[in-house]
Amino acid sequence: MLLVALLIGWQANVHFTHDPPRKSGGSDGAIHVSGKKVRIEEPTPGGTTIVLFDGRKLWLLFPDQKQFLELPKDQAPLATVPPLSLEGMTAAGTEVIDGHACTIYERTAETKAGRIHQRLWVPDENKKDFFYFLRQVTQTDRGATKADLTGIRQTPQPDSLFKVPAGYRPK
């Protein structure tokens, strides 16, 4: 069943909270996941930013300018890309979110860009056959981003969601 869930993919609405708070931009976006690929759509003060990560490459897309920036894959956590498995994470506690008992998993990494600490709130009833999470927090030396997920749906995700669109130029 897990293999089927990873092949089908899933998507959710995301509510972002930043510390320090952003002075402008929105707080509601989306996440799309298919296997080891992730797409995060987030409103920012400079317009919508889309983060694409396929496990090997990391891109930031700026749709308003039809531009993209390719970054080293080790910067994925800095772009708030969540872990897509519990590999390398340890259980750190429990919490109930929206009536769902969750186990909180965490990992810390030292990178050239500084310390990165990530936490995932994984629902206990679903983690064995369908990996998703209800909350993700990424803490760096520059601040923190919390992403609360709602409306999670298993649904096929087209490959085109995880590619730099034609016509975009490097930033």
Secondary structure, DSSP 8 states (H G I E B T S, - for coil): -HHHHHHH-EEEEEEEEEES--SSS-SEEEEEEETTEEEEEEEETTEEEEEEE-SS-EEEEETTTTEEEEE-GGGTGGGT---SS-TT-EEEEEEEETTEEEEEEEEEEEETTEEEEEEEEEETTTTTTS---SEEEEEETTEEEEEEEEEEEE----GGGGS--TT-EE-
